[in-house]
Amino acid sequence: MKKLIPMLFMLALSLELWSQEFSQELTQTIRGKVIDETSEITLPGATVLILNTEPSLGSITNIDGDFVIDKVPVGRHTVFISFIGYEPVTIPNVVVHTGKSNYFNVKLKESLVKLEEVVVVGERAKDIPLNEMAAVSARAFTVEETQRYAAGLDDPSRMATSFAGATNSSLGSNAIVVRGNAPKGVQWRVEGIEIPNPSHFAGSSTAGGGLVTILSSQVLDNSDFMTAAFPSEYGNALSGVFDMNLRKGNNQDYEHAFKAGLLGIDFASEGPLSKNKNASYLFNYRYSTLGLIDPLLPDDQNTTKYQDLSFKLNFPTKAGEFSFWGVGGNDFGKTKKDLITDPDEWETEEDFTDQEYGFNVGATGLSHKVSLSKNTMLKTSVVASANDAYWDFDQLNDQSVLLEKSRVKTMTGTYSASSTLNHKFSSKVTNRTGLVFNQHFYDVNIREAEDLGQSLRTIVQDEGSTQRWQAFTQTKVRVSESFEFIGGVHSQYLALNEQVTLEPRASLRYNMGIYKSISLGYGNHSQMESAKIYFVQDSNGNTPNKDLKMGRAHHIVLSYDWAINENLRLKIEPYFQYLYDVPVIADSSFSMLNFEQDWFFDQALVNDGKGRNYGVDITFEKFFSNDFYYLVTGSIFESKYAGGDGVWRDTRFNRNVAFNVLGGKEWQLGASGNKWLSVNLGLTLMGGKKRSPLNQTASILAQEEILDENNAYSVSEPFIYNVDLTVSYRKNRPKYSTVIALEMKNMLGSADYEGYEYNYKQNAMIETTSAISIPNLSYKIEF
């Protein structure tokens, strides 16, 4: 396989290089809509220009704020948008190719200084968050970045670990650790609504992570990633927020894409549902290669397969804009190899263990937005989301009889309704206020045999529902061109235990001239636990965790941002996070701040835990220009916690240091420049996670891993290094374009510490590691 992948890539690349060269100039269409940043009303008469083209190309928005620019040459371009009374916006590095047209939803900010005409070309920071209420620890990321960053696998989670303050939980997972917090502290949102973690095999080994995202880059729009002190509209998150948007399909022309690679096949399609009404559809379907070839594999080859579907239907009407959307993934795995029936031949549990598991996650919703006036926009959504999992785990006993060891079956979901009102009182004052209702439902049944052959003991068994209300308001005041203030509050009410939270949020930003700014942000946040934690049963069938309060946190962030020039930027963010009301086990070193995943957790918890995370994140970035880019990030931090025993220790995720270097170069080949070669490389260096030492004697007696919890997280795992590579070759043709890509995730085979397992032949505990390298050679055609 190691030799086959480069050979296939070179063969495909050679075929493309030897194919016929087109001398004609290839072009494509750029379309979009220009709206007010706050009220989202359309701005007719705005000027849209493609800079530095001969002849000049441009357009004026119509009464609906729409613009169309035809015959834009293939390549990278800069789009400039201006409107009288608004600050102009420049969108750099717009990738134009023949396989797909471009669409932009451009938001303009009303200027505090009223001008008769715009004569100065202004440029907005390329990573400024889409949410104008986010002042610190937030950045936008584009779909083009998810496709370009080295071995990102089109996964926003894996791409985000290149940003300052974010690291991997492990190299084989897309779970994100934000500034020392457990991955479960990250919230995922799609179209403005919280959804379950949208990953394949979500939560199988890490709560908050999985193998790879179910959200294809074919359907994603530009989105935000936040790591602290997020605005008031975001609740139920302690560490970070992914605020994802699905783009609208092309409402004028039909466009399709097909991709086949080592990881699977991918088909996308979009187009008009009705050209007269500007309605459109967009969908994407993926199926894993392992699922396709499973019938051809030997009977003793384990099975792992997955598939996903994403879609969005968009309907502009006189009563506002409606959209119906959905995302979902289905996963399955099974042990198929023959078990070893002779106990004398056993080495590890794998030799006599049989398991089958499945995971499903999905969300679908109906969204509506309407302008109530020229300064007011109302957004409303109704969404249903759910995830379920089952895990059947069996083992042979000494008489070679297969017996039940454990059974996991969980179903959790939420019906959500939300409404948000954006109102602009003036160019200086805007407000966003909203209400969210969540009806949570659950059906959880987790059982395990303490000893093989015994009846399964119930750990969690409950079915029912509960409600959660959320309300927020936030106001942005632009005191002057140099100074702005954002203040607000978020509140949650959880009916399960009648807890009410009041969470103030505030931020200040001061612009020190055109190129430098300093910001200060504060936020108070809370997050509920999963259903299987609340409904743990004791020996009497009681549920001691039902009244567990939500964990809380204070965030304080100082941010210094210096735009050294239009393409070079330095950002420094020192931060402090104090966590309280953290669920812990009384008189124990255990804390939910260290929780990765434990399906059979069965302990009573109290809200006596604490934690503190502090450090500094540094970002030095050259945005894509002159055919290359680079991103250098560094984080130095401490992550500590106090469990039920009150002793302060390192958290599991206290790596202390993380360093990333990411960069890439692009070449346009051929006389007409219609062939593009791109090479992207990423390097990650970070300290190892912390773990508890092994209690050797107790572990050998029990024939399983038993840790010394009195010295919890006192051992550092080895330093981690990781190298990722992506090489892609695109060729534009008159009616379509093709892309050959080779992605290598963890190409040097760096290993993660997994833990200890008992070796029956050696009567010893053996340390285990895993080195997961993910290669993906793919061919894509867009037409």
VOGU-3710 file (C-alpha; in Angstrom, 3 decimals, decimal comma):
1> mkklipmlfm> 0,000/0,000/0,000  2,865/2,414/0,796  4,255/1,929/-2,724  0,879/1,783/-4,454  -0,384/5,201/-3,328  2,513/7,259/-4,811  2,400/5,175/-8,017  -1,324/5,768/-8,502  -0,902/9,465/-7,801  1,954/9,852/-10,285
11> lalslelwsq> 0,017/7,908/-12,944  -3,068/10,091/-12,552  -0,965/13,243/-12,560  0,889/12,136/-15,704  -2,365/11,501/-17,550  -3,524/14,986/-16,689  -0,240/16,605/-17,747  -0,266/14,770/-21,066  -3,867/15,710/-21,875  -4,717/18,349/-24,474
21> efsqeltqti> -3,865/21,965/-23,606  -6,650/24,501/-24,142  -5,423/27,822/-25,454  -8,736/29,620/-25,056  -9,338/31,757/-21,986  -11,654/29,960/-19,580  -14,172/31,946/-17,541  -16,810/31,525/-14,844  -19,591/33,518/-13,160  -19,482/35,241/-9,774
31> rgkvidetse> -22,809/35,936/-8,113  -23,942/37,095/-4,700  -26,070/39,301/-2,473  -25,100/42,448/-0,539  -26,882/43,087/2,777  -26,634/45,207/5,903  -24,506/43,494/8,546  -27,007/43,900/11,373  -30,513/44,116/9,935  -29,646/41,941/6,906
41> itlpgatvli> -31,827/44,082/4,655  -30,676/44,090/1,029  -28,612/46,992/-0,328  -29,661/47,803/-3,927  -27,226/49,939/-5,885  -24,047/48,613/-4,230  -20,977/48,494/-6,477  -19,163/45,175/-6,937  -15,817/45,165/-8,783  -13,253/42,551/-9,753
51> lntepslgsi> -9,953/44,357/-9,174  -7,002/44,276/-11,588  -8,745/42,750/-14,598  -8,531/43,846/-18,227  -11,095/44,880/-19,252  -12,621/45,963/-15,930  -15,360/43,698/-14,617  -18,117/44,709/-12,260  -21,796/44,920/-11,442  -24,424/46,889/-9,524
61> tnidgdfvid> -26,792/45,124/-7,137  -30,461/45,057/-8,115  -33,487/45,842/-5,933  -33,041/42,489/-4,146  -29,362/43,166/-3,447  -28,252/40,540/-5,977  -25,353/40,911/-8,398  -23,950/38,835/-11,265  -20,553/39,198/-12,947  -20,080/37,022/-16,023
71> kvpvgrhtvf> -16,947/35,943/-17,864  -14,536/36,226/-14,935  -11,214/34,608/-15,984  -10,172/31,434/-14,181  -7,686/32,145/-11,392  -7,573/33,955/-8,057  -9,215/37,369/-7,877  -9,974/40,172/-5,437  -13,595/41,339/-5,168  -14,333/44,849/-3,890
81> isfigyepvt> -17,814/45,853/-2,646  -18,881/49,403/-1,725  -22,075/51,279/-0,951  -22,610/54,903/0,022  -22,761/55,260/3,790  -21,150/51,867/4,451  -17,620/50,700/5,043  -16,283/48,971/1,892  -15,251/45,326/1,969  -12,528/43,552/0,036
91> ipnvvvhtgk> -12,671/39,773/-0,453  -9,219/38,546/-1,506  -8,185/35,268/-3,130  -11,527/34,338/-4,609  -10,829/31,047/-6,389  -12,504/30,953/-9,806  -12,533/27,710/-11,794  -14,694/26,251/-14,529  -16,291/23,448/-12,521  -18,320/25,648/-10,198
101> snyfnvklke> -19,567/29,225/-10,000  -18,981/31,411/-6,943  -21,625/32,871/-4,649  -21,042/35,428/-1,874  -23,337/36,689/0,856  -21,620/40,004/1,618  -22,404/41,924/4,807  -21,536/45,653/4,940  -21,182/47,661/8,137  -22,788/51,084/8,220
111> slvkleevvv> -20,162/53,813/8,507  -20,214/56,230/11,427  -18,962/58,945/9,085  -21,499/59,708/6,365  -19,840/60,178/2,964  -21,346/61,267/-0,312  -19,244/58,679/-2,099  -16,668/56,071/-1,201  -13,229/57,017/-2,491  -10,963/54,941/-0,255
121> vgerakdipl> -10,509/51,226/-0,818  -10,777/49,605/2,608  -9,937/46,020/3,433  -11,467/43,966/6,183  -9,285/41,517/8,105  -9,479/38,204/6,280  -10,165/36,171/9,416  -12,608/38,531/11,130  -15,548/36,494/12,502  -18,842/36,541/10,631
131> nemaavsara> -20,648/37,223/13,916  -20,151/40,958/14,469  -20,829/40,491/18,213  -17,648/38,381/18,632  -14,748/40,611/19,727  -12,133/38,180/21,110  -10,938/34,607/20,563  -12,940/34,145/17,366  -12,060/33,762/13,728  -13,816/32,972/10,492
141> ftveetqrya> -12,687/30,092/8,340  -13,560/29,530/4,720  -14,525/26,406/2,856  -11,458/26,966/0,679  -9,273/26,707/3,808  -10,828/23,396/4,887  -9,945/22,043/1,451  -6,483/23,622/1,287  -4,961/23,068/4,744  -2,622/20,089/4,880
151> aglddpsrma> -4,502/16,806/5,399  -7,553/18,592/6,723  -9,705/15,850/5,142  -12,356/18,542/4,505  -12,977/18,461/8,271  -13,363/21,800/10,139  -12,372/20,060/13,402  -9,020/18,887/12,062  -8,416/22,239/10,371  -9,131/24,124/13,609
161> tsfagatnss> -6,305/22,354/15,455  -3,943/24,558/13,429  -5,395/27,616/15,192  -3,871/28,966/18,392  -5,481/27,565/21,529  -6,772/24,362/19,914  -5,093/20,936/19,935  -6,013/17,346/19,092  -7,293/15,047/21,766  -5,462/12,330/19,802
171> lgsnaivvrg> -4,031/12,054/16,294  -6,672/9,530/15,224  -9,647/11,596/16,383  -11,134/14,928/15,338  -11,935/15,834/18,972  -10,695/19,310/19,901  -9,138/20,397/23,178  -9,605/24,167/23,598  -7,156/25,785/26,020  -6,936/22,693/28,249
181> napkgvqwrv> -10,682/21,899/28,362  -12,150/18,473/27,630  -13,498/18,081/24,054  -17,050/17,699/25,377  -16,947/21,415/26,248  -17,193/22,383/22,555  -20,623/23,161/21,104  -21,585/22,539/17,476  -24,191/24,686/15,747  -25,673/24,463/12,255
191> egieipnpsh> -27,825/27,261/10,865  -27,843/28,933/14,294  -29,071/25,901/16,294  -27,106/23,613/18,635  -26,832/20,055/17,289  -25,096/16,847/18,481  -21,439/16,417/17,580  -21,619/15,929/13,773  -18,933/13,259/13,420  -18,793/9,667/12,303
201> fagsstaggg> -18,524/7,330/15,322  -19,257/10,365/17,497  -18,409/9,729/21,129  -17,175/6,186/20,538  -13,830/6,843/22,217  -14,004/10,562/23,009  -17,070/12,535/24,054  -17,095/15,516/21,715  -15,148/13,842/18,914  -15,190/11,118/16,323
211> lvtilssqvl> -13,389/9,887/13,225  -14,242/12,560/10,657  -17,029/15,106/10,176  -20,352/14,256/8,525  -20,420/17,804/7,080  -18,957/17,824/3,590  -17,177/20,948/2,371  -19,469/20,727/-0,667  -22,355/22,087/1,429  -20,561/24,272/3,981
221> dnsdfmtaaf> -20,401/28,050/3,815  -17,900/30,274/5,597  -18,255/29,815/9,361  -16,904/30,861/12,778  -14,773/29,107/15,396  -14,661/30,608/18,916  -12,457/29,633/21,841  -13,489/31,891/24,752  -15,855/34,613/25,995  -18,283/34,017/23,144
231> pseygnalsg> -21,232/36,377/22,598  -24,461/36,194/24,580  -26,373/34,165/21,996  -24,226/31,081/22,692  -25,173/28,965/25,692  -24,398/25,441/26,923  -20,668/25,468/26,117  -17,615/25,796/28,371  -14,688/25,897/25,961  -15,536/26,618/22,321
241> vfdmnlrkgn> -18,180/26,998/19,641  -18,273/25,888/16,007  -20,923/28,061/14,353  -21,445/26,394/10,972  -23,461/27,625/8,009  -24,812/25,693/5,048  -24,625/27,556/1,768  -27,471/28,035/-0,675  -27,530/26,042/-3,881  -27,108/27,706/-7,269
251> nqdyehafka> -30,543/29,084/-8,229  -29,620/29,705/-11,883  -27,638/26,727/-13,181  -27,222/23,030/-12,383  -23,802/22,048/-10,990  -22,513/18,663/-9,885  -19,395/17,101/-8,400  -18,202/13,511/-8,016  -15,209/12,434/-5,973  -13,728/8,965/-5,550
261> gllgidfase> -10,851/8,177/-3,235  -9,351/5,717/-0,792  -11,699/6,965/1,944  -14,865/6,735/-0,119  -17,076/8,218/-2,794  -18,720/11,638/-2,688  -21,486/13,033/-4,904  -22,919/16,566/-4,772  -25,537/18,340/-6,830  -27,213/21,744/-6,771
271> gplsknknas> -29,423/23,846/-8,960  -32,680/25,745/-9,324  -35,974/24,305/-8,155  -37,704/27,129/-9,972  -35,752/29,825/-11,827  -38,713/32,172/-11,768  -38,896/32,008/-7,971  -35,114/31,746/-7,313  -35,618/28,586/-5,237  -32,696/26,146/-5,132
281> ylfnyrystl> -31,570/22,769/-3,863  -28,202/21,481/-2,631  -27,254/18,021/-1,429  -24,197/15,878/-0,829  -23,917/12,123/-0,202  -20,827/10,156/0,870  -20,155/6,462/1,368  -16,978/4,972/2,785  -14,696/2,796/0,669  -14,642/0,168/3,427
291> glidpllpdd> -18,396/-0,145/3,065  -18,145/-0,556/-0,702  -15,504/-3,271/-0,599  -16,778/-5,080/2,518  -18,477/-7,869/0,500  -15,130/-8,556/-1,185  -13,122/-8,805/2,027  -12,240/-12,117/3,711  -14,717/-13,411/6,274  -12,240/-12,799/9,102
301> qnttkyqdls> -11,686/-9,117/8,195  -13,271/-6,673/10,670  -15,930/-4,346/9,252  -16,065/-0,567/9,657  -18,223/1,536/7,352  -20,060/4,846/7,309  -22,171/7,127/5,133  -23,652/10,614/5,405  -26,082/12,980/3,708  -26,410/16,776/3,840
311> fklnfptkag> -28,929/18,972/2,061  -30,479/22,427/1,938  -33,565/23,634/0,064  -33,981/27,396/-0,170  -37,237/29,247/-0,961  -37,256/33,065/-1,241  -40,831/34,379/-0,946  -42,638/37,646/-0,374  -43,164/36,506/3,220  -39,424/36,066/3,774
321> efsfwgvggn> -36,866/33,393/3,032  -37,518/29,786/4,028  -34,944/26,997/4,085  -35,303/23,320/4,846  -32,036/21,583/5,671  -30,596/18,449/7,203  -27,378/16,608/8,048  -26,983/12,995/9,091  -24,511/10,152/9,410  -24,777/6,368/9,823
331> dfgktkkdli> -21,902/4,190/11,106  -21,425/0,469/11,665  -18,628/-1,773/12,908  -18,300/-5,476/13,677  -15,660/-7,982/14,712  -15,572/-10,728/12,075  -12,394/-12,591/12,868  -12,482/-16,064/14,406  -12,027/-16,021/18,174  -9,327/-18,155/19,809
341> tdpdewetee> -11,127/-20,877/21,770  -8,086/-22,220/23,642  -7,440/-20,052/26,742  -3,777/-21,136/26,724  -3,361/-19,297/23,421  -4,836/-15,998/24,602  -2,548/-12,986/24,690  -4,921/-10,036/24,958  -8,685/-9,478/25,289  -8,922/-9,066/21,540
351> dftdqeygfn> -8,314/-12,802/21,094  -11,579/-13,799/22,815  -13,782/-10,710/22,381  -16,597/-10,215/19,879  -18,323/-6,876/19,386  -20,759/-5,072/17,132  -21,541/-1,365/17,289  -23,450/1,322/15,459  -23,743/5,104/15,697  -26,230/7,466/14,094
361> vgatglshkv> -26,430/11,246/14,328  -28,630/13,734/12,522  -30,425/17,063/12,548  -33,058/18,582/10,302  -34,783/21,917/10,485  -36,950/24,579/8,925  -35,590/28,116/9,121  -37,203/31,415/8,211  -35,982/34,985/8,155  -37,905/38,107/7,272
371> slskntmlkt> -37,243/41,853/7,313  -39,828/43,515/9,517  -38,507/46,959/8,592  -35,436/48,488/7,032  -33,635/48,086/10,370  -35,155/44,902/11,797  -34,693/41,229/10,931  -36,485/38,290/12,554  -35,022/34,773/12,335  -36,962/31,697/13,442
381> svvasanday> -36,000/28,010/13,360  -37,641/24,720/14,295  -35,177/21,807/14,473  -35,181/18,141/15,444  -31,850/16,460/16,241  -30,862/13,098/17,672  -28,047/10,644/18,102  -28,191/7,013/19,066  -25,645/4,305/19,680  -25,538/0,618/20,451
391> wdfdqlndqs> -22,574/-1,506/21,466  -22,841/-5,255/22,028  -19,743/-6,678/23,736  -19,287/-10,451/24,246  -16,402/-12,621/25,482  -15,466/-16,296/25,633  -15,165/-17,859/29,074  -12,649/-20,564/30,021  -14,989/-23,211/28,564  -15,065/-21,367/25,186
401> vlleksrvkt> -18,695/-20,306/25,661  -19,523/-16,848/24,291  -21,232/-14,795/27,013  -22,602/-11,277/27,292  -20,132/-8,831/28,826  -21,989/-5,554/28,274  -24,830/-3,920/26,371  -25,074/-0,233/25,469  -28,135/1,303/23,868  -28,681/5,052/24,021
411> mtgtysasst> -30,992/7,447/22,217  -30,919/11,150/22,987  -32,395/13,996/21,027  -33,822/17,485/21,088  -36,728/19,356/19,554  -35,680/23,004/19,354  -37,485/26,225/18,543  -35,663/29,535/18,435  -36,414/33,102/17,469  -33,904/35,943/17,207
421> lnhkfsskvt> -34,622/39,618/16,566  -31,862/41,840/15,148  -32,547/45,553/15,342  -30,367/48,486/14,360  -31,332/51,607/16,314  -28,708/53,642/14,474  -25,299/53,230/12,879  -23,911/53,286/16,425  -26,284/51,005/18,337  -27,518/47,517/17,410
431> nrtglvfnqh> -29,229/44,831/19,473  -29,776/41,088/19,128  -32,296/39,387/21,409  -33,508/35,817/21,285  -35,379/32,987/22,937  -34,646/29,251/22,574  -36,788/26,335/23,729  -35,351/22,804/23,893  -37,382/19,665/24,539  -34,780/17,018/25,377
441> fydvnireae> -35,764/13,364/25,160  -33,739/10,301/26,106  -33,888/6,522/26,248  -30,734/5,156/27,856  -30,025/1,541/28,774  -26,467/0,594/29,766  -25,692/-2,744/31,433  -22,471/-4,564/32,305  -21,464/-7,832/33,982  -19,055/-7,268/36,866
451> dlgqslrtiv> -17,684/-10,757/36,206  -18,152/-12,758/33,021  -21,064/-15,145/33,408  -22,954/-13,010/35,919  -26,195/-11,254/35,085  -25,784/-7,833/33,531  -25,937/-5,066/36,127  -27,923/-1,950/35,232  -25,768/1,162/35,222  -28,164/3,552/33,504
461> qdegstqrwq> -31,768/2,849/32,584  -34,200/5,693/32,070  -36,603/7,020/29,491  -38,299/10,389/29,417  -37,891/14,038/28,576  -37,124/17,404/30,090  -37,145/21,014/28,983  -34,538/23,742/28,796  -35,208/27,400/28,123  -32,563/29,858/26,979
471> aftqtkvrvs> -32,872/33,619/26,599  -30,300/36,218/25,631  -29,828/39,819/24,704  -26,753/41,715/23,571  -26,115/45,263/22,423  -23,244/46,631/20,389  -22,401/50,318/20,824  -19,927/51,902/18,406  -18,929/54,900/20,492  -16,586/56,133/17,761
481> esfefiggvh> -14,603/54,820/14,811  -11,953/53,746/17,339  -13,988/52,394/20,237  -16,849/49,907/20,586  -18,551/48,128/23,444  -20,604/44,910/23,403  -22,583/43,863/26,431  -25,221/41,267/27,107  -26,484/38,373/29,173  -27,465/34,746/28,603
491> sqylalneqv> -29,733/32,748/30,872  -30,633/29,046/31,025  -33,351/27,170/32,887  -33,095/23,366/33,109  -36,381/21,822/34,213  -34,746/18,494/35,151  -33,356/20,012/38,353  -34,901/23,500/38,165  -31,504/25,189/37,827  -31,373/28,776/36,581
501> tlepraslry> -28,177/30,457/35,359  -27,503/34,123/34,712  -24,429/34,616/32,541  -23,166/38,155/31,850  -20,967/38,820/28,799  -19,039/41,971/27,829  -16,228/43,093/25,544  -14,380/46,276/24,597  -12,442/47,007/21,436  -10,135/49,969/20,825
511> nmgiyksisl> -8,643/50,581/17,387  -5,225/52,188/17,657  -5,246/53,588/14,168  -5,988/51,577/11,043  -3,690/48,631/11,667  -3,733/47,881/15,405  -6,442/47,074/17,907  -6,693/45,889/21,473  -9,708/44,058/22,912  -10,827/42,831/26,305
521> gygnhsqmes> -13,528/40,201/26,705  -15,331/38,585/29,622  -17,930/35,850/29,694  -19,663/33,600/32,172  -20,699/30,235/30,724  -22,387/26,977/31,720  -22,923/23,502/30,279  -25,159/20,555/31,127  -23,937/16,943/31,155  -25,092/14,087/28,925
531> akiyfvqdsn> -28,153/12,005/29,823  -26,115/8,956/30,802  -24,424/11,009/33,534  -27,664/12,375/35,014  -29,364/8,970/35,176  -26,653/6,764/36,702  -28,309/4,284/39,083  -27,004/3,137/42,461  -27,544/-0,344/43,927  -30,999/0,688/45,167
541> gntpnkdlkm> -32,125/1,957/41,760  -31,889/5,627/42,786  -30,471/8,347/40,477  -28,082/10,396/42,657  -26,960/12,655/39,772  -30,410/13,827/38,715  -30,056/17,083/40,676  -26,533/17,743/39,393  -26,037/21,401/38,517  -24,396/22,599/35,325
551> grahhivlsy> -20,647/23,231/35,362  -19,761/26,935/35,163  -16,799/29,033/34,017  -15,509/32,611/33,943  -13,517/33,588/30,824  -11,246/36,651/30,624  -9,281/37,375/27,435  -7,026/40,224/26,361  -6,340/40,447/22,635  -3,754/42,449/20,699
561> dwainenlrl> -4,173/42,429/16,914  -1,636/44,012/14,541  -2,143/44,042/10,784  1,494/44,492/9,796  0,383/44,905/6,191  -2,630/43,829/4,140  -1,482/40,189/4,123  0,560/39,821/7,313  -0,908/39,713/10,773  0,191/39,163/14,390
571> kiepyfqyly> -2,252/38,337/17,174  -1,439/37,785/20,853  -4,076/36,630/23,355  -3,342/36,038/27,046  -6,320/34,453/28,822  -7,577/33,108/32,128  -10,463/30,697/32,720  -11,805/29,784/36,143  -14,191/26,829/36,333  -16,507/26,109/39,249
581> dvpviadssf> -19,482/23,916/40,166  -17,636/21,177/38,279  -19,092/17,666/38,821  -16,659/15,496/40,812  -16,716/12,356/42,982  -16,608/13,305/46,652  -13,247/12,682/48,360  -11,722/11,544/45,059  -9,327/12,860/42,414  -12,026/12,359/39,746
591> smlnfeqdwf> -13,380/15,381/37,874  -15,531/15,729/34,756  -12,902/18,189/33,500  -10,815/15,115/32,594  -13,652/13,104/31,085  -12,899/11,608/27,670  -15,335/8,706/27,467  -16,533/5,974/29,819  -19,722/4,233/28,728  -19,943/2,389/32,069
601> fdqalvndgk> -19,425/5,334/34,425  -21,575/4,640/37,493  -20,522/7,065/40,237  -22,471/9,662/42,210  -21,279/13,215/41,556  -21,328/16,512/43,452  -20,697/20,071/42,212  -17,611/20,735/44,359  -14,925/20,742/41,653  -12,851/23,623/40,365
611> grnygvditf> -10,443/24,295/37,544  -8,231/26,981/36,073  -6,715/27,360/32,642  -4,360/30,191/31,792  -1,801/30,928/29,125  -1,057/32,895/25,994  -1,869/32,131/22,347  0,189/33,654/19,544  -0,724/33,720/15,851  1,558/34,951/13,069
621> ekffsndfyy> -0,131/34,579/9,715  0,515/35,454/6,109  -2,746/35,242/4,232  -2,719/33,716/0,775  -1,058/36,177/-1,614  1,565/35,920/-4,336  0,678/32,224/-4,601  1,685/31,186/-1,084  0,640/31,447/2,574  1,787/30,364/6,009
631> lvtgsifesk> 0,358/30,165/9,510  2,497/29,907/12,642  0,742/29,444/15,983  2,037/28,809/19,476  0,375/28,243/22,839  1,938/28,119/26,276  -0,544/27,211/28,975  -1,350/25,556/32,282  -4,485/23,541/32,952  -5,193/22,595/36,580
641> yaggdgvwrd> -8,117/21,143/38,463  -9,260/20,295/41,984  -11,318/17,120/42,346  -13,576/16,002/45,170  -10,556/15,733/47,478  -9,704/19,435/46,980  -6,148/18,720/45,740  -4,951/20,782/42,759  -3,427/18,680/39,970  -2,661/18,824/36,255
651> trfnrnvafn> -5,657/18,038/34,070  -5,515/15,205/31,555  -5,251/17,775/28,751  -2,453/19,909/30,217  0,037/19,615/27,346  1,741/22,882/28,490  2,902/23,769/24,982  1,624/23,444/21,411  3,261/24,708/18,215  2,002/24,594/14,618
661> vlggkewqlg> 3,535/25,579/11,302  1,302/25,405/8,262  2,050/26,614/4,770  1,511/26,073/1,110  2,492/27,113/-2,387  0,455/27,213/-5,589  1,661/27,199/-9,188  -0,344/27,982/-12,311  1,006/25,827/-15,127  0,713/25,862/-18,888
671> asgnkwlsvn> 0,556/28,741/-21,346  -3,024/29,604/-20,372  -2,579/29,042/-16,631  -5,493/26,625/-16,506  -3,583/23,987/-14,552  -2,917/24,506/-10,856  -0,488/22,560/-8,693  -0,713/23,068/-4,946  1,529/21,705/-2,173  0,545/22,178/1,487
681> lgltlmggkk> 2,526/21,020/4,510  1,725/21,076/8,218  3,907/20,416/11,264  2,577/20,040/14,812  4,663/19,779/17,976  2,976/19,551/21,377  3,543/18,238/24,848  2,031/14,921/25,832  -1,200/14,631/27,769  -1,095/13,729/31,430
691> rsplnqtasi> -2,096/10,310/32,770  -2,286/8,518/36,081  0,420/5,944/36,919  -0,403/2,249/36,717  -0,946/0,250/39,881  1,009/-2,785/38,683  0,158/-5,217/41,478  -3,569/-4,527/41,502  -3,742/-4,561/37,702  -2,080/-7,971/37,374
701> laqeeilden> -4,358/-9,449/40,043  -7,457/-8,030/38,307  -6,074/-8,759/34,808  -7,088/-5,241/33,721  -5,805/-1,685/33,967  -6,116/-0,153/37,449  -4,633/3,294/37,935  -3,145/4,976/40,997  -5,741/7,712/41,436  -3,986/9,131/44,506
711> naysvsepfi> -1,339/10,393/42,094  -3,752/11,233/39,296  -2,303/12,781/36,118  1,210/12,981/37,505  2,842/11,271/34,487  3,448/13,045/31,188  2,972/11,124/27,965  5,710/11,472/25,313  6,034/14,666/23,279  3,911/14,541/20,111
721> ynvdltvsyr> 5,107/15,403/16,623  2,940/15,195/13,530  3,501/15,952/9,850  0,648/16,301/7,348  0,849/16,732/3,577  -1,589/17,565/0,794  -0,653/17,726/-2,878  -3,358/18,590/-5,388  -3,507/19,185/-9,112  -6,462/20,976/-10,735
731> knrpkystvi> -7,155/21,297/-14,427  -9,818/23,630/-15,792  -11,595/22,726/-19,001  -14,323/24,675/-20,860  -17,253/22,895/-19,168  -15,726/21,184/-16,152  -12,653/20,879/-13,971  -10,826/17,949/-12,385  -8,799/17,648/-9,200  -6,332/14,920/-8,249
741> alemknmlgs> -5,272/15,082/-4,612  -3,044/13,116/-2,278  -3,561/13,709/1,448  -1,345/12,153/4,108  -2,504/12,564/7,709  0,283/11,782/10,202  2,566/10,731/7,362  5,486/9,867/9,695  3,348/7,526/11,782  3,601/9,299/15,130
751> adyegyeyny> 2,066/7,225/17,915  -0,486/8,095/20,603  -0,422/6,506/24,047  -3,471/4,245/24,453  -3,044/2,812/27,940  -2,196/-0,633/29,328  -3,646/-4,056/28,565  -3,090/-7,362/30,311  -1,036/-9,988/28,460  -2,209/-13,450/29,504
761> kqnamietts> 0,898/-15,305/28,318  3,331/-12,946/30,047  1,130/-12,281/33,090  2,092/-8,616/32,735  0,612/-5,235/31,889  1,837/-4,044/28,485  1,771/-0,399/27,418  -0,111/0,088/24,147  0,164/2,813/21,549  -1,527/3,489/18,235
771> aisipnlsyk> -0,028/5,129/15,171  -2,909/6,048/12,884  -1,855/7,361/9,488  -4,649/8,278/7,091  -3,763/8,327/3,381  -6,299/9,524/0,847  -5,704/9,574/-2,889  -8,728/11,002/-4,665  -10,015/12,103/-8,045  -12,737/14,730/-8,310
781> ief> -14,667/16,106/-11,254  -16,833/19,242/-11,070  -19,216/19,945/-13,923
//
